[in-house]
Amino acid sequence: MHTAGNRHRIAESFAKDPERTLLVPYITAGDPDLDTSLALMHTMVEAGADIIELGVPFSDPMADGPVIQLACERALAVGTRLVDVIDLVARFRESNHDTPVVLMGYMNPLERLGYAEFADRAAQAGVDGVLTVDLPPEEGRELGAELERTGLDAIYLLSPTTPDARLQAVAERASGYLYYVSLKGVTGAAKLDTCEVATRVKHIKTLAKLPVAVGFGIRDAESAATVSATADAVVVGSVLVSLVGEHGADREAAKAAVGEVIRSMREAMDA
């Protein structure tokens, strides 16, 4: 059993070495099955992951591009539910007590389970933070109160078009870190303008005290290294999910491919 003290894991990860940019890989839980997801979580940590973002599969993931949409479909096809994703974190915690885990998903499964029930189960399993893509902070008070009660971080998204007043309001309600969506589009979209990202991240930091993680559009060691120069964390998703889709039936091949990408990014970021 984990107490309501999970929140500190994310803060501690950022505080450990302020000069080091964290690497935050994302995979969709249950794609192609929960045992493979568990194996990949451990592989990612061994390869240099600092925080893991675990996608909760949903039938209509509107912020995600085709790669993650297909991963959600595969995970749902084998019956993966929100409670299974929470149980997956509990299994991960049997041998890993230090790496923060953030659940990333959509409102519908949380509403069906109930906010209080969700927060209790997630905290007990060892979840550290929750990012609900389709929940504006203005409408998130009810869920936010349950996350606060159970010691879970409420992580919110910022976009290239978020005005300053709203940015500050979001930063006041958020904890853990702010997730800056570096592209106007879905996950895995378009080419990243790293100069624009750097300018925007610097600006966000003048208005918010929380660390800033940058995601969407980071697909190789070069883009990870460039973004890491200004961001506090680099989030990588679609390229990993694509590899799982390609190799998922062969668990060892999936682990090798995902581990290699994370290692190359970590090395480039550290260099």
C-alpha contacts under 8 A as a table, 3 or more apart, distances in Angstrom:
res1	aa1	res2	aa2	distance
1	M	124	Q	5.45
1	M	125	A	6.82
1	M	126	G	7.94
2	H	5	G	7.67
2	H	6	N	7.45
2	H	123	A	6.49
2	H	124	Q	4.69
2	H	125	A	6.35
2	H	126	G	5.68
3	T	6	N	6.84
3	T	123	A	6.85
3	T	124	Q	6.38
4	A	7	R	7.48
4	A	123	A	6.21
4	A	124	Q	7.71
4	A	149	R	7.76
4	A	150	T	4.88
4	A	151	G	4.56
4	A	152	L	7.39
5	G	8	H	6.28
5	G	150	T	7.92
5	G	151	G	5.61
6	N	9	R	5.90
6	N	123	A	6.95
6	N	126	G	6.59
6	N	127	V	6.98
6	N	128	D	5.21
6	N	151	G	5.95
6	N	152	L	6.39
7	R	10	I	6.19
7	R	11	A	7.10
7	R	128	D	5.54
7	R	129	G	7.23
7	R	151	G	5.32
7	R	152	L	5.29
7	R	153	D	5.86
7	R	176	G	7.49
8	H	11	A	5.16
8	H	12	E	5.83
9	R	12	E	5.11
9	R	13	S	6.16
9	R	98	D	6.76
9	R	99	T	7.20
9	R	100	P	5.65
9	R	128	D	6.94
10	I	13	S	5.15
10	I	14	F	6.62
10	I	51	I	7.63
10	I	100	P	5.74
10	I	128	D	6.93
10	I	176	G	5.90
11	A	14	F	5.38
11	A	15	A	6.13
11	A	176	G	6.17
12	E	15	A	4.90
12	E	16	K	5.86
13	S	16	K	5.49
13	S	17	D	7.91
13	S	22	L	7.91
13	S	50	D	7.08
13	S	51	I	7.90
13	S	100	P	7.89
14	F	17	D	6.71
14	F	18	P	6.38
14	F	22	L	7.27
14	F	211	P	7.54
14	F	232	D	7.71
15	A	18	P	5.69
17	D	20	R	5.51
18	P	21	T	7.65
20	R	232	D	7.64
20	R	270	D	7.52
21	T	228	S	5.76
21	T	229	A	7.83
21	T	231	A	6.83
21	T	232	D	4.93
21	T	233	A	5.08
21	T	234	V	7.16
21	T	269	M	7.38
22	L	49	A	7.55
22	L	50	D	5.69
22	L	51	I	7.50
22	L	232	D	6.31
22	L	233	A	4.33
22	L	234	V	6.26
23	L	48	G	7.22
23	L	49	A	5.27
23	L	50	D	5.43
23	L	51	I	6.78
23	L	233	A	5.70
23	L	234	V	5.11
23	L	235	V	6.27
23	L	236	V	7.83
23	L	266	R	6.99
24	V	49	A	5.85
24	V	50	D	5.99
24	V	51	I	4.93
24	V	52	I	5.55
24	V	53	E	6.64
24	V	233	A	6.73
24	V	234	V	5.84
24	V	235	V	4.58
24	V	236	V	6.33
25	P	44	M	7.46
25	P	49	A	6.50
25	P	51	I	7.15
25	P	52	I	5.55
25	P	53	E	6.09
25	P	235	V	5.64
25	P	236	V	4.86
25	P	237	G	5.88
25	P	240	L	7.75
25	P	262	I	7.74
26	Y	52	I	6.17
26	Y	53	E	4.55
26	Y	54	L	5.73
26	Y	55	G	6.88
26	Y	235	V	7.15
26	Y	236	V	6.04
26	Y	237	G	4.55
26	Y	238	S	7.86
26	Y	240	L	7.32
26	Y	241	V	7.63
27	I	37	S	7.69
27	I	53	E	6.74
27	I	54	L	5.51
27	I	55	G	5.93
27	I	237	G	6.33
27	I	240	L	6.79
27	I	241	V	5.69
28	T	31	D	5.88
28	T	37	S	7.78
28	T	54	L	5.84
28	T	55	G	4.27
28	T	56	V	6.38
28	T	57	P	6.51
28	T	68	I	7.34
28	T	71	A	6.34
28	T	72	C	6.70
28	T	75	A	7.57
28	T	241	V	6.98
29	A	33	D	7.59
29	A	34	L	6.47
29	A	37	S	5.79
29	A	54	L	5.93
29	A	55	G	5.57
29	A	56	V	6.00
29	A	57	P	6.76
29	A	75	A	6.94
29	A	80	T	7.75
29	A	85	V	6.24
30	G	33	D	4.19
30	G	34	L	4.31
30	G	35	D	7.77
30	G	36	T	7.56
30	G	37	S	6.03
30	G	57	P	7.74
30	G	74	R	7.81
30	G	75	A	4.64
30	G	76	L	7.68
30	G	78	V	7.61
30	G	80	T	5.72
30	G	85	V	7.52
31	D	34	L	6.90
31	D	36	T	7.45
31	D	37	S	6.68
31	D	71	A	5.90
31	D	72	C	7.26
31	D	74	R	5.85
31	D	75	A	4.60
31	D	244	V	7.41
31	D	245	G	7.68
31	D	248	G	7.44
32	P	36	T	6.82
32	P	37	S	7.64
32	P	71	A	7.73
32	P	74	R	6.14
32	P	75	A	5.91
32	P	78	V	7.77
32	P	244	V	7.62
32	P	245	G	7.51
32	P	248	G	5.77
32	P	249	A	7.14
33	D	36	T	5.55
33	D	37	S	6.45
33	D	75	A	6.63
33	D	78	V	6.97
33	D	80	T	7.98
34	L	37	S	4.94
34	L	38	L	6.22
34	L	80	T	7.83
34	L	85	V	7.98
34	L	88	L	6.94
35	D	38	L	5.13
35	D	39	A	6.31
36	T	39	A	5.05
36	T	40	L	6.09
36	T	248	G	7.59
36	T	251	R	6.21
37	S	40	L	5.04
37	S	41	M	6.18
38	L	41	M	5.15
38	L	42	H	6.61
38	L	88	L	6.74
38	L	91	R	7.65
38	L	92	F	6.46
39	A	42	H	5.42
39	A	43	T	6.23
39	A	255	K	7.42
40	L	43	T	4.83
40	L	44	M	5.98
40	L	254	A	7.84
40	L	255	K	5.79
40	L	258	V	7.70
41	M	44	M	5.23
41	M	45	V	6.48
41	M	52	I	7.31
41	M	92	F	7.61
42	H	45	V	5.24
42	H	46	E	6.32
42	H	92	F	7.71
43	T	46	E	5.12
43	T	47	A	6.18
43	T	255	K	6.28
43	T	258	V	7.89
43	T	259	G	6.09
44	M	47	A	5.03
44	M	48	G	6.38
44	M	49	A	5.40
44	M	258	V	7.23
44	M	259	G	5.84
44	M	262	I	6.88
45	V	48	G	5.28
45	V	49	A	4.56
45	V	50	D	6.76
45	V	99	T	7.60
46	E	49	A	7.20
46	E	259	G	7.88
47	A	259	G	5.40
47	A	260	E	7.45
47	A	262	I	5.87
47	A	263	R	5.08
47	A	266	R	7.97
48	G	262	I	6.51
48	G	263	R	6.15
48	G	266	R	6.13
49	A	52	I	6.84
49	A	262	I	7.16
50	D	99	T	6.31
50	D	100	P	7.40
51	I	99	T	5.78
51	I	100	P	4.96
51	I	101	V	5.94
51	I	102	V	7.51
52	I	99	T	7.34
52	I	100	P	6.36
52	I	101	V	4.86
52	I	102	V	6.18
53	E	101	V	5.92
53	E	102	V	4.75
53	E	103	L	5.89
53	E	104	M	6.37
54	L	101	V	7.01
54	L	102	V	6.07
54	L	103	L	4.96
54	L	104	M	5.87
55	G	103	L	6.00
55	G	104	M	4.80
55	G	105	G	5.76
56	V	72	C	7.93
56	V	81	R	7.78
56	V	82	L	6.32
56	V	85	V	6.67
56	V	103	L	6.64
56	V	104	M	6.03
56	V	105	G	5.00
56	V	106	Y	7.66
57	P	61	P	7.99
57	P	71	A	7.77
57	P	72	C	4.58
57	P	73	E	7.51
57	P	75	A	6.33
57	P	76	L	6.44
57	P	80	T	7.21
57	P	81	R	7.38
57	P	82	L	7.72
57	P	105	G	7.07
58	F	61	P	5.83
58	F	72	C	5.98
58	F	73	E	7.83
58	F	76	L	7.42
58	F	105	G	7.29
58	F	106	Y	6.98
58	F	109	P	7.68
59	S	72	C	6.87
59	S	73	E	6.88
59	S	76	L	7.64
60	D	69	Q	7.78
61	P	64	D	5.63
61	P	69	Q	6.34
61	P	72	C	7.92
61	P	105	G	7.91
61	P	106	Y	7.23
62	M	65	G	7.90
62	M	186	V	7.84
63	A	133	V	7.26
63	A	185	G	7.71
63	A	186	V	5.10
63	A	187	T	6.63
64	D	67	V	7.76
64	D	68	I	5.87
64	D	69	Q	6.20
64	D	186	V	4.91
64	D	187	T	4.72
64	D	188	G	7.62
65	G	68	I	5.91
65	G	69	Q	6.13
65	G	186	V	5.09
65	G	187	T	4.94
65	G	188	G	5.88
65	G	189	A	6.88
66	P	69	Q	4.90
66	P	70	L	6.01
67	V	70	L	5.42
67	V	71	A	6.45
67	V	188	G	7.36
67	V	238	S	6.22
67	V	241	V	6.81
67	V	242	S	6.02
68	I	71	A	4.83
68	I	72	C	6.14
68	I	187	T	7.65
68	I	238	S	6.47
68	I	241	V	6.57
68	I	242	S	7.85
69	Q	72	C	5.15
69	Q	73	E	6.34
70	L	73	E	4.96
70	L	74	R	6.22
71	A	74	R	5.09
71	A	75	A	6.16
71	A	241	V	7.00
71	A	245	G	6.90
72	C	75	A	5.11
72	C	76	L	6.03
73	E	76	L	5.16
73	E	77	A	5.99
74	R	77	A	5.08
74	R	78	V	6.73
75	A	78	V	5.55
75	A	79	G	6.69
75	A	80	T	5.57
76	L	79	G	4.92
76	L	80	T	5.14
76	L	81	R	7.35
77	A	80	T	7.51
80	T	84	D	6.06
80	T	85	V	7.29
81	R	84	D	5.17
81	R	85	V	6.54
82	L	85	V	5.12
82	L	86	I	6.41
82	L	109	P	6.48
82	L	110	L	7.75
83	V	86	I	5.07
83	V	87	D	6.19
84	D	87	D	4.95
84	D	88	L	6.11
85	V	88	L	4.93
85	V	89	V	6.58
86	I	89	V	5.27
86	I	90	A	6.58
86	I	121	R	7.11
86	I	122	A	5.84
86	I	125	A	6.33
86	I	127	V	7.59
87	D	90	A	4.97
87	D	91	R	6.33
87	D	125	A	6.66
88	L	91	R	5.09
88	L	92	F	6.27
89	V	92	F	4.92
89	V	93	R	6.15
89	V	101	V	7.56
89	V	125	A	6.00
89	V	126	G	6.47
89	V	127	V	6.60
90	A	93	R	5.04
90	A	94	E	6.62
90	A	124	Q	7.98
90	A	125	A	4.38
90	A	126	G	6.14
91	R	94	E	5.33
91	R	95	S	7.86
92	F	95	S	6.20
92	F	96	N	6.00
93	R	96	N	4.72
93	R	97	H	5.40
93	R	125	A	7.53
93	R	126	G	6.58
94	E	97	H	7.43
96	N	99	T	6.63
100	P	127	V	7.23
100	P	128	D	5.73
100	P	129	G	7.98
101	V	126	G	7.76
101	V	127	V	5.43
101	V	128	D	5.42
101	V	129	G	6.71
102	V	127	V	6.31
102	V	128	D	5.70
102	V	129	G	4.51
102	V	130	V	5.45
102	V	131	L	7.08
103	L	127	V	7.30
103	L	129	G	6.38
103	L	130	V	4.90
103	L	131	L	6.16
104	M	130	V	6.05
104	M	131	L	4.69
104	M	132	T	5.94
104	M	133	V	7.17
105	G	131	L	6.46
105	G	132	T	5.16
105	G	133	V	5.96
106	Y	109	P	6.85
106	Y	110	L	7.52
106	Y	132	T	5.12
106	Y	133	V	5.53
106	Y	134	D	5.76
106	Y	135	L	7.57
107	M	110	L	5.38
107	M	111	E	6.13
107	M	132	T	6.22
107	M	133	V	7.67
107	M	134	D	6.38
107	M	135	L	6.58
108	N	111	E	5.18
108	N	112	R	6.23
109	P	112	R	5.14
109	P	113	L	6.30
110	L	113	L	5.24
110	L	114	G	5.87
110	L	115	Y	6.10
110	L	118	F	6.46
111	E	114	G	4.93
111	E	115	Y	6.26
113	L	117	E	6.46
113	L	118	F	6.15
114	G	117	E	5.35
114	G	118	F	5.96
115	Y	118	F	5.09
115	Y	119	A	6.05
115	Y	142	E	7.72
115	Y	143	L	5.71
115	Y	146	E	6.54
116	A	119	A	5.19
116	A	120	D	6.09
116	A	143	L	7.83
116	A	146	E	5.72
117	E	120	D	5.25
117	E	121	R	6.12
118	F	121	R	5.28
118	F	122	A	5.95
119	A	122	A	5.14
119	A	123	A	5.99
119	A	146	E	6.05
119	A	147	L	5.80
119	A	150	T	6.31
119	A	152	L	7.67
120	D	123	A	5.36
120	D	124	Q	6.10
120	D	150	T	6.43
121	R	124	Q	5.15
121	R	125	A	6.12
122	A	125	A	5.16
122	A	126	G	6.36
122	A	127	V	5.24
123	A	126	G	5.23
123	A	127	V	5.40
123	A	128	D	7.11
123	A	150	T	6.11
123	A	151	G	7.16
123	A	152	L	6.71
124	Q	127	V	7.55
127	V	152	L	7.32
128	D	151	G	7.84
128	D	152	L	5.31
128	D	153	D	6.24
129	G	152	L	5.04
129	G	153	D	4.21
129	G	154	A	5.89
129	G	155	I	6.68
129	G	176	G	7.23
130	V	152	L	7.09
130	V	153	D	6.21
130	V	154	A	5.37
130	V	155	I	5.92
131	L	154	A	6.36
131	L	155	I	4.88
131	L	156	Y	6.05
131	L	157	L	7.97
132	T	135	L	5.59
132	T	155	I	7.70
132	T	156	Y	7.35
133	V	156	Y	7.66
133	V	157	L	7.24
135	L	139	E	6.61
135	L	140	G	6.25
136	P	139	E	5.48
136	P	140	G	6.26
137	P	140	G	4.75
137	P	141	R	7.19
137	P	156	Y	7.25
137	P	170	V	6.26
137	P	173	R	6.94
138	E	141	R	6.99
139	E	142	E	7.77
140	G	143	L	5.52
140	G	144	G	5.64
141	R	144	G	4.82
141	R	145	A	5.95
142	E	145	A	5.33
142	E	146	E	6.72
143	L	146	E	5.22
143	L	147	L	6.27
144	G	147	L	5.09
144	G	148	E	6.05
144	G	154	A	6.52
145	A	148	E	5.06
145	A	149	R	6.09
146	E	149	R	4.98
146	E	150	T	6.31
147	L	150	T	5.29
147	L	151	G	6.05
147	L	152	L	4.82
147	L	153	D	6.59
147	L	154	A	6.69
148	E	151	G	5.18
148	E	152	L	5.95
148	E	153	D	7.17
148	E	154	A	7.90
149	R	152	L	7.77
153	D	174	A	7.36
153	D	175	S	5.12
153	D	176	G	5.36
154	A	173	R	7.72
154	A	174	A	5.33
154	A	175	S	5.38
154	A	176	G	6.97
155	I	174	A	5.45
155	I	175	S	5.92
155	I	176	G	6.32
155	I	177	Y	6.08
155	I	178	L	6.05
155	I	179	Y	7.05
156	Y	170	V	7.05
156	Y	174	A	6.08
156	Y	177	Y	7.85
156	Y	178	L	5.74
156	Y	179	Y	6.08
157	L	178	L	6.28
157	L	179	Y	4.76
157	L	180	Y	5.80
157	L	181	V	6.64
158	L	162	T	6.15
158	L	167	L	7.04
158	L	178	L	7.07
158	L	179	Y	6.06
158	L	180	Y	4.71
158	L	181	V	5.96
159	S	162	T	5.28
159	S	180	Y	5.84
159	S	181	V	4.99
159	S	182	S	6.67
159	S	183	L	7.45
159	S	184	K	7.39
160	P	180	Y	7.82
160	P	181	V	6.97
160	P	182	S	6.41
160	P	183	L	6.85
160	P	184	K	6.88
160	P	200	R	7.39
162	T	166	R	6.55
162	T	167	L	6.15
163	P	166	R	5.54
163	P	167	L	6.09
164	D	167	L	4.86
164	D	168	Q	6.22
164	D	207	L	7.73
165	A	168	Q	5.36
165	A	169	A	6.37
166	R	169	A	4.91
166	R	170	V	6.04
167	L	170	V	5.18
167	L	171	A	6.14
167	L	204	I	7.65
167	L	207	L	7.61
167	L	208	A	7.90
168	Q	171	A	5.02
168	Q	172	E	6.26
168	Q	207	L	6.22
168	Q	208	A	6.42
169	A	172	E	5.24
169	A	173	R	6.66
170	V	173	R	5.31
170	V	174	A	6.10
171	A	174	A	5.13
171	A	175	S	7.67
171	A	178	L	7.18
171	A	208	A	5.84
171	A	209	K	7.68
171	A	210	L	7.21
174	A	177	Y	7.20
174	A	178	L	7.06
175	S	178	L	7.57
175	S	210	L	7.12
176	G	210	L	6.95
176	G	211	P	7.47
177	Y	210	L	5.36
177	Y	211	P	4.91
177	Y	212	V	5.75
177	Y	213	A	6.68
178	L	210	L	6.47
178	L	211	P	6.29
178	L	212	V	4.93
178	L	213	A	6.02
179	Y	212	V	6.07
179	Y	213	A	4.85
179	Y	214	V	5.87
179	Y	215	G	7.03
180	Y	201	V	7.83
180	Y	212	V	6.70
180	Y	213	A	5.95
180	Y	214	V	4.83
180	Y	215	G	6.36
181	V	184	K	7.71
181	V	214	V	6.19
181	V	215	G	5.44
181	V	216	F	5.85
182	S	192	L	7.31
182	S	197	V	6.22
182	S	214	V	6.37
182	S	215	G	6.07
182	S	216	F	5.83
182	S	217	G	7.07
183	L	186	V	7.65
183	L	189	A	7.54
183	L	190	A	7.51
183	L	192	L	6.95
183	L	216	F	6.34
183	L	217	G	6.93
185	G	189	A	6.14
185	G	190	A	7.74
186	V	189	A	5.59
186	V	216	F	7.43
187	T	216	F	5.12
187	T	217	G	6.86
187	T	237	G	7.84
187	T	238	S	6.64
188	G	216	F	6.09
188	G	217	G	5.50
188	G	237	G	7.86
188	G	238	S	5.39
188	G	239	V	7.64
189	A	216	F	7.26
189	A	217	G	6.11
190	A	217	G	6.68
191	K	217	G	6.37
192	L	217	G	5.60
192	L	218	I	7.30
192	L	223	S	7.93
193	D	196	E	5.48
193	D	197	V	6.37
194	T	197	V	4.92
194	T	198	A	6.15
194	T	223	S	7.58
194	T	226	T	6.86
194	T	227	V	6.40
195	C	198	A	5.16
195	C	199	T	6.35
196	E	199	T	5.20
196	E	200	R	6.16
197	V	200	R	5.12
197	V	201	V	6.03
197	V	227	V	7.39
198	A	201	V	5.24
198	A	202	K	6.21
198	A	227	V	6.97
198	A	230	T	5.73
198	A	231	A	7.58
199	T	202	K	5.34
199	T	203	H	6.33
200	R	203	H	5.04
200	R	204	I	6.20
201	V	204	I	5.05
201	V	205	K	6.26
201	V	212	V	7.14
201	V	230	T	6.74
201	V	231	A	6.55
202	K	205	K	5.22
202	K	206	T	6.68
202	K	230	T	7.06
203	H	206	T	5.27
203	H	207	L	6.95
204	I	207	L	5.34
204	I	208	A	6.05
204	I	212	V	7.90
205	K	208	A	5.17
205	K	209	K	6.57
205	K	210	L	7.79
205	K	211	P	7.88
205	K	212	V	7.51
206	T	209	K	7.91
211	P	232	D	5.68
211	P	233	A	7.74
212	V	231	A	5.86
212	V	232	D	5.28
212	V	233	A	6.47
213	A	231	A	5.95
213	A	232	D	5.65
213	A	233	A	4.27
213	A	234	V	5.59
213	A	235	V	6.64
214	V	227	V	7.52
214	V	231	A	6.35
214	V	232	D	7.98
214	V	233	A	6.27
214	V	234	V	5.14
214	V	235	V	5.81
215	G	218	I	6.46
215	G	234	V	6.19
215	G	235	V	4.53
215	G	236	V	6.26
215	G	237	G	7.98
216	F	235	V	7.40
216	F	236	V	7.18
216	F	237	G	7.54
217	G	236	V	7.98
218	I	223	S	5.64
218	I	224	A	5.97
218	I	234	V	7.93
218	I	235	V	7.29
218	I	236	V	5.77
218	I	237	G	7.92
219	R	223	S	6.71
219	R	224	A	7.39
219	R	236	V	6.69
219	R	237	G	7.91
219	R	238	S	7.39
219	R	239	V	5.62
220	D	223	S	5.62
220	D	224	A	6.24
220	D	261	V	7.47
220	D	265	M	6.75
221	A	224	A	5.09
221	A	225	A	6.04
221	A	261	V	7.64
221	A	264	S	5.79
221	A	265	M	4.19
221	A	266	R	7.70
221	A	268	A	5.73
221	A	269	M	7.54
222	E	225	A	5.21
222	E	226	T	6.22
222	E	265	M	7.56
222	E	268	A	6.89
223	S	226	T	5.12
223	S	227	V	6.10
224	A	227	V	5.35
224	A	228	S	5.98
224	A	234	V	6.46
224	A	265	M	6.07
224	A	268	A	7.44
224	A	269	M	6.50
225	A	228	S	5.05
225	A	229	A	6.71
225	A	265	M	6.95
225	A	268	A	5.40
225	A	269	M	4.29
225	A	270	D	7.84
226	T	229	A	5.64
226	T	269	M	7.77
227	V	230	T	5.98
227	V	231	A	6.00
227	V	234	V	6.98
228	S	231	A	5.05
228	S	232	D	6.85
228	S	233	A	6.71
228	S	234	V	6.27
228	S	269	M	6.20
231	A	234	V	6.75
236	V	239	V	7.14
236	V	240	L	7.32
237	G	240	L	5.49
237	G	241	V	6.15
238	S	241	V	4.99
238	S	242	S	5.91
239	V	242	S	5.17
239	V	243	L	6.48
240	L	243	L	5.13
240	L	244	V	6.36
240	L	258	V	5.84
240	L	261	V	7.67
241	V	244	V	5.02
241	V	245	G	6.20
242	S	245	G	5.03
242	S	246	E	6.24
243	L	246	E	4.94
243	L	247	H	6.03
243	L	248	G	7.63
243	L	254	A	6.56
243	L	257	A	6.67
243	L	258	V	6.68
244	V	247	H	5.24
244	V	248	G	4.72
244	V	254	A	5.55
244	V	258	V	7.55
245	G	248	G	5.47
246	E	254	A	7.81
247	H	250	D	5.39
247	H	251	R	6.94
247	H	253	A	5.89
247	H	254	A	4.84
248	G	251	R	5.63
248	G	253	A	7.69
248	G	254	A	5.58
250	D	253	A	5.41
250	D	254	A	6.29
251	R	254	A	5.06
251	R	255	K	6.16
252	E	255	K	5.09
252	E	256	A	6.16
253	A	256	A	5.09
253	A	257	A	6.11
254	A	257	A	5.23
254	A	258	V	6.05
255	K	258	V	5.32
255	K	259	G	5.83
256	A	259	G	5.17
256	A	260	E	6.06
257	A	260	E	5.24
257	A	261	V	6.54
258	V	261	V	5.39
258	V	262	I	6.39
259	G	262	I	5.26
259	G	263	R	6.05
260	E	263	R	5.16
260	E	264	S	6.15
261	V	264	S	5.23
261	V	265	M	6.25
262	I	265	M	5.13
262	I	266	R	6.05
263	R	266	R	5.08
263	R	267	E	6.09
264	S	267	E	5.20
264	S	268	A	6.16
265	M	268	A	5.11
265	M	269	M	6.02
266	R	269	M	5.12
266	R	270	D	6.08
267	E	270	D	5.15
267	E	271	A	6.06
268	A	271	A	5.10
